[in-house]
């Protein structure tokens, strides 16, 4: 199979979909790998390294997109829509529940799109987990940074100092992103509470985090009682493939103290607050109701090398299966890939995406 790896074009997106090591694995399996020139530079991987791995460097995005399967990091943006075509297999993060124009374009162009974030093994999302780990850890780091008065925050040091109480961090959701956010915030010295609805997950958090974080059942009453004293609020809720639930209303923001920092990790899926809208690494924050919002839709792109390596570790085996077997056979032999199929032959094949946009759904047979 001919596999294309284009350069990412989203604002400040420095990741690349495949390391030279991942490219080498595909080449050794007999596939032709086309890497757009300088696709890996933002992650510290040079064209020469891909060539040494057996890949071919191509001069334009159109050359990379001419492949049978295109492997990306982020969803295609408007300037890439003309590169979509019937029969193409697209393997990338898509987050279609928050992007109706792209959903309609993928359907119209008859692309077979497999979304990393909906590939599922039991209750796990193995291709989303590495980026959730990075975004979770990063959320506490950037939250601590923006709490600085110089950045518009309260002027609270999350870890406190002897004789001064630490800042309070509230994490919405105890999944992969939430637990990583909580661990880093607790490591800084913050007083951490994680809201969760799954009792088994709360028991797991209680055992693994010991006394470094508290758990609290996630309901509106507990949330309302916690918000007035919070310094850093982290939204880490996830419904696989679907829009994030709006847990924070504008009125809830009014009970929070001015200068509180809100990091919405769920922004890729539309955000978990009524006041959330996507931002970029170029212009990452804004104020609503005197609350500093950080809503960057590609947070791990800030740590591009680590993110690229972690992503390739997770995705390369699945990419190889699709390349070795072809998409149809891979969907039959690798059952976790089937929920990853979001569009196919002009139809939406992910029910959560169809419901998010009130569009027709057709299950993949």
C-alpha positions as CSV (number, residue, x, y, z in Angstrom):
1,X,0.0,0.0,0.0
2,X,1.1,3.6,-0.6
3,X,1.0,5.5,2.6
4,X,1.1,9.3,2.8
5,X,2.3,11.4,5.7
6,X,1.6,15.1,5.0
7,X,2.8,18.1,7.0
8,X,0.3,19.3,9.6
9,X,-1.2,22.7,8.7
10,X,-3.3,23.5,11.8
11,X,-2.0,26.6,13.6
12,X,1.1,25.8,15.7
13,X,0.6,22.1,15.1
14,X,4.2,20.7,15.2
15,X,3.4,17.0,15.6
16,X,3.8,14.6,12.7
17,X,1.8,11.4,12.3
18,X,4.8,9.0,12.1
19,X,8.4,9.0,13.4
20,X,11.2,7.7,11.2
21,X,11.1,4.5,13.2
22,X,7.4,4.0,12.4
23,X,8.1,4.7,8.7
24,X,10.8,2.1,8.8
25,X,8.4,-0.5,10.1
26,X,6.0,0.2,7.3
27,X,8.7,0.1,4.6
28,X,10.0,-3.2,5.9
29,X,6.5,-4.6,5.6
30,X,6.7,-3.8,1.9
31,X,4.8,-0.5,1.8
32,X,5.7,2.7,0.1
33,X,5.8,5.7,2.5
34,X,5.5,9.2,1.1
35,X,6.5,11.9,3.6
36,X,5.9,15.6,2.7
37,X,9.1,17.6,2.9
38,X,9.7,19.0,6.4
39,X,6.7,17.2,7.8
40,X,8.7,16.1,10.9
41,X,10.8,19.2,11.5
42,X,8.5,20.6,14.2
43,X,9.0,17.3,16.2
44,X,12.7,17.3,15.6
45,X,12.7,14.7,12.8
46,X,14.6,15.6,9.6
47,X,13.8,14.5,6.0
48,X,17.2,12.7,6.0
49,X,16.1,10.5,8.8
50,X,12.9,9.5,6.9
51,X,15.0,8.8,3.8
52,X,17.4,6.6,5.8
53,X,14.3,4.7,7.1
54,X,13.4,4.0,3.5
55,X,10.6,6.6,3.0
56,X,10.4,8.8,0.0
57,X,10.3,12.6,0.5
58,X,7.8,14.3,-1.7
59,X,7.6,18.1,-2.3
60,X,3.9,18.9,-1.9
61,X,0.9,18.1,0.3
62,X,-0.9,16.9,-2.8
63,X,1.9,14.3,-3.4
64,X,1.5,12.9,0.1
65,X,-2.3,13.0,-0.1
66,X,-2.2,11.0,-3.4
67,X,-1.5,7.8,-1.4
68,X,-4.0,5.0,-0.7
69,X,-4.0,5.8,3.0
70,X,-3.1,9.1,4.6
71,X,-1.9,9.1,8.2
72,X,-2.3,12.4,10.1
73,X,-2.4,13.9,13.5
74,X,-5.2,16.4,13.3
75,X,-8.4,16.5,11.3
76,X,-8.3,18.0,7.8
77,X,-9.0,21.8,7.8
78,X,-10.7,23.7,5.0
79,X,-7.6,24.2,2.9
80,X,-7.2,20.4,2.7
81,X,-10.8,19.6,1.8
82,X,-9.9,19.5,-2.0
83,X,-7.5,16.7,-1.3
84,X,-10.2,14.4,-0.1
85,X,-11.4,11.9,-2.6
86,X,-13.4,8.6,-3.0
87,X,-11.6,5.5,-1.9
88,X,-9.1,7.3,0.3
89,X,-8.4,5.8,3.8
90,X,-7.8,8.6,6.3
91,X,-6.4,7.6,9.7
92,X,-6.2,10.5,12.1
93,X,-7.9,12.3,15.0
94,X,-11.2,13.6,13.7
95,X,-13.4,14.8,16.6
96,X,-16.3,15.0,14.1
97,X,-19.0,15.5,16.8
98,X,-17.7,19.1,17.1
99,X,-17.2,19.7,13.3
100,X,-20.2,19.4,11.1
101,X,-18.6,20.9,8.0
102,X,-15.8,18.3,8.0
103,X,-18.3,15.5,8.7
104,X,-20.4,16.6,5.6
105,X,-17.2,16.9,3.5
106,X,-16.0,13.4,4.4
107,X,-19.4,12.0,3.5
108,X,-19.6,13.9,0.3
109,X,-16.1,12.9,-0.8
110,X,-16.8,9.2,0.1
111,X,-13.6,9.0,2.3
112,X,-13.2,6.0,4.6
113,X,-12.1,7.8,7.8
114,X,-10.9,6.0,10.9
115,X,-10.7,8.2,13.9
116,X,-8.0,7.5,16.5
117,X,-10.3,8.7,19.3
118,X,-13.0,6.1,18.7
119,X,-10.9,3.0,18.2
120,X,-12.0,1.0,21.3
121,X,-10.7,-2.0,23.2
122,X,-13.4,-2.8,25.9
123,X,-13.8,0.5,27.7
124,X,-10.3,1.8,26.7
125,X,-9.5,4.2,23.9
126,X,-5.9,3.1,23.2
127,X,-5.2,5.7,20.5
128,X,-6.6,8.6,22.5
129,X,-4.9,7.6,25.8
130,X,-1.4,8.9,25.0
131,X,-2.6,12.4,24.0
132,X,-5.0,12.4,27.0
133,X,-2.0,11.7,29.2
134,X,-0.1,14.6,27.8
135,X,-3.1,17.0,27.8
136,X,-3.9,16.0,31.3
137,X,-0.4,16.6,32.6
138,X,-0.1,19.8,30.6
139,X,-3.4,21.2,31.9
140,X,-2.0,21.5,35.5
141,X,1.2,23.0,34.2
142,X,-0.5,25.6,32.0
143,X,-3.1,26.2,34.7
144,X,-0.4,26.9,37.3
145,X,1.3,29.3,34.8
146,X,-1.9,31.3,34.1
147,X,-2.7,31.6,37.8
148,X,0.1,34.1,37.9
149,X,-1.1,37.6,38.3
150,X,1.1,38.6,35.4
151,X,-1.0,36.3,33.2
152,X,-4.3,37.6,34.5
153,X,-4.9,35.0,37.1
154,X,-5.5,35.3,40.9
155,X,-1.9,35.3,41.8
156,X,-2.2,32.0,43.6
157,X,0.8,29.6,43.7
158,X,-0.8,26.2,43.4
159,X,1.6,24.5,45.8
160,X,1.5,27.3,48.4
161,X,4.5,27.7,50.7
162,X,5.0,27.0,54.5
163,X,2.5,29.0,56.4
164,X,0.2,29.6,53.3
165,X,-2.5,27.1,52.1
166,X,-2.0,25.6,48.7
167,X,-4.3,26.5,45.8
168,X,-7.3,24.3,45.0
169,X,-7.6,22.3,41.8
170,X,-10.9,20.8,40.8
171,X,-10.8,18.2,38.0
172,X,-14.0,17.2,36.2
173,X,-13.7,13.6,35.1
174,X,-11.5,10.8,36.4
175,X,-10.5,9.2,33.1
176,X,-7.0,9.2,31.6
177,X,-6.8,13.0,31.2
178,X,-8.3,13.7,34.6
179,X,-6.1,11.3,36.6
180,X,-3.0,12.7,34.9
181,X,-4.2,16.3,35.6
182,X,-4.8,15.3,39.2
183,X,-1.4,13.6,39.6
184,X,0.6,16.6,38.3
185,X,-1.5,19.1,40.3
186,X,-1.0,17.0,43.5
187,X,2.7,16.7,42.6
188,X,3.0,20.5,42.5
189,X,1.4,20.5,46.0
190,X,-2.1,21.6,45.1
191,X,-5.2,20.5,47.1
192,X,-6.9,18.3,44.4
193,X,-10.4,17.1,44.1
194,X,-11.6,14.9,41.2
195,X,-15.3,14.7,40.3
196,X,-16.4,11.4,38.8
197,X,-19.6,9.4,38.4
198,X,-18.1,5.9,38.1
199,X,-17.8,4.4,41.6
200,X,-15.3,1.8,40.5
201,X,-13.1,4.5,39.0
202,X,-13.4,6.5,42.2
203,X,-12.2,3.5,44.2
204,X,-9.3,3.1,41.7
205,X,-8.4,6.8,42.1
206,X,-8.6,6.5,45.9
207,X,-6.2,3.5,45.9
208,X,-3.7,4.8,43.4
209,X,-3.5,8.4,44.4
210,X,-3.6,7.7,48.2
211,X,-4.1,10.9,50.1
212,X,-2.8,13.2,47.3
213,X,-6.2,13.8,45.9
214,X,-9.9,13.5,47.0
215,X,-12.7,12.1,45.0
216,X,-16.2,13.5,44.9
217,X,-19.3,12.1,43.2
218,X,-20.0,14.3,40.2
219,X,-23.4,16.0,40.4
220,X,-24.6,19.5,40.1
221,X,-24.9,20.1,43.8
222,X,-21.4,19.0,44.6
223,X,-20.1,21.0,41.7
224,X,-21.9,24.2,42.8
225,X,-20.5,23.8,46.4
226,X,-17.0,23.3,45.2
227,X,-16.7,26.1,42.5
228,X,-16.5,29.2,44.8
229,X,-13.3,28.0,46.4
230,X,-11.5,26.7,43.3
231,X,-8.4,28.3,41.9
232,X,-7.9,25.9,38.9
233,X,-10.7,24.1,37.2
234,X,-9.9,21.4,34.7
235,X,-12.5,20.0,32.3
236,X,-11.6,16.4,31.5
237,X,-14.9,14.8,30.6
238,X,-15.3,12.5,27.6
239,X,-18.1,10.6,25.9
240,X,-16.4,8.6,23.1
241,X,-17.2,10.1,19.7
242,X,-19.9,12.4,21.0
243,X,-20.0,16.0,22.0
244,X,-18.8,16.8,25.5
245,X,-21.6,17.4,28.0
246,X,-21.9,21.0,29.1
247,X,-21.3,20.5,32.8
248,X,-20.5,24.2,33.5
249,X,-23.1,26.8,32.7
250,X,-22.5,30.5,32.4
251,X,-24.3,31.0,35.7
252,X,-21.9,28.6,37.4
253,X,-19.1,30.8,36.3
254,X,-20.6,33.7,38.2
255,X,-20.0,31.9,41.5
256,X,-16.3,31.5,40.8
257,X,-13.8,34.1,42.0
258,X,-12.3,36.5,39.3
259,X,-9.0,35.3,38.0
260,X,-9.8,31.6,38.4
261,X,-8.3,29.6,35.6
262,X,-10.4,27.1,33.6
263,X,-8.5,24.6,31.3
264,X,-11.0,22.8,29.0
265,X,-9.3,19.6,27.8
266,X,-12.7,18.6,26.3
267,X,-12.6,21.4,23.8
268,X,-11.8,19.0,20.9
269,X,-15.3,17.6,21.4
270,X,-16.9,21.0,21.8
271,X,-15.9,21.8,25.4
272,X,-17.6,21.1,28.7
273,X,-18.7,24.7,29.5
274,X,-21.2,27.0,27.8
275,X,-18.5,29.7,27.7
276,X,-15.9,27.5,25.9
277,X,-14.7,28.1,22.4
278,X,-11.6,26.7,20.7
279,X,-8.4,28.7,20.8
280,X,-4.9,28.2,19.4
281,X,-1.4,28.1,20.7
282,X,-0.9,31.6,19.1
283,X,-3.8,33.1,21.1
284,X,-4.6,30.5,23.8
285,X,-6.6,32.4,26.5
286,X,-9.6,34.7,26.9
287,X,-11.8,35.9,29.7
288,X,-15.5,35.1,30.1
289,X,-17.3,36.1,33.4
290,X,-13.9,37.2,34.7
291,X,-12.7,33.6,34.4
292,X,-9.5,33.0,32.4
293,X,-10.3,30.3,29.8
294,X,-7.6,28.1,28.2
295,X,-9.2,26.2,25.4
296,X,-6.5,25.2,23.0
297,X,-7.8,22.4,20.7
298,X,-4.5,20.7,20.1
299,X,-2.8,21.0,23.5
300,X,-0.2,18.2,23.0
301,X,1.1,20.0,19.9
302,X,3.0,22.2,22.3
303,X,5.2,19.2,23.3
304,X,5.5,18.0,19.8
305,X,8.4,15.6,20.0
306,X,7.1,13.7,23.1
307,X,3.6,13.7,21.6
308,X,4.7,12.4,18.2
309,X,6.7,9.6,19.8
310,X,3.8,8.6,22.1
311,X,1.3,8.8,19.3
312,X,3.4,6.6,16.9
313,X,3.8,4.0,19.7
314,X,0.1,3.7,19.8
315,X,-1.0,4.1,16.2
316,X,1.7,2.3,14.2
317,X,0.6,-1.2,14.7
318,X,-3.0,-0.3,13.7
319,X,-1.7,1.6,10.6
320,X,0.3,-1.5,9.7
321,X,-2.7,-3.8,10.0
322,X,-4.7,-1.5,7.7
323,X,-1.8,-1.4,5.2
324,X,-1.1,-5.1,5.3
325,X,-4.7,-6.3,5.1
326,X,-6.6,-3.5,3.4
327,X,-9.3,-1.6,5.3
328,X,-12.1,-4.1,4.8
329,X,-10.1,-7.1,6.0
330,X,-8.6,-5.1,8.8
331,X,-12.0,-4.2,10.1
332,X,-12.9,-7.9,10.1
333,X,-9.8,-9.1,11.8
334,X,-9.1,-6.3,14.2
335,X,-12.5,-5.7,16.0
336,X,-11.3,-2.6,17.9
337,X,-10.9,-0.8,14.5
338,X,-14.6,-1.1,13.7
339,X,-15.8,1.6,16.2
340,X,-13.0,3.8,14.8
341,X,-14.7,3.9,11.4
342,X,-16.5,7.3,11.3
343,X,-17.4,7.6,7.6
344,X,-17.4,5.1,4.8
345,X,-18.7,5.1,1.2
346,X,-20.7,8.3,1.7
347,X,-22.3,7.4,5.0
348,X,-21.7,8.3,8.7
349,X,-20.9,5.0,10.4
350,X,-20.4,6.4,13.9
351,X,-23.8,6.8,15.7
352,X,-22.5,9.4,18.2
353,X,-21.4,11.6,15.3
354,X,-24.6,11.2,13.4
355,X,-26.6,12.1,16.5
356,X,-24.5,15.1,17.3
357,X,-25.4,16.7,13.9
358,X,-28.8,15.1,13.4
359,X,-27.6,13.4,10.2
360,X,-28.4,9.9,8.9
361,X,-26.5,7.0,10.4
362,X,-25.7,3.7,8.6
363,X,-23.9,1.0,10.6
364,X,-20.9,-0.6,8.8
365,X,-21.9,-4.1,7.8
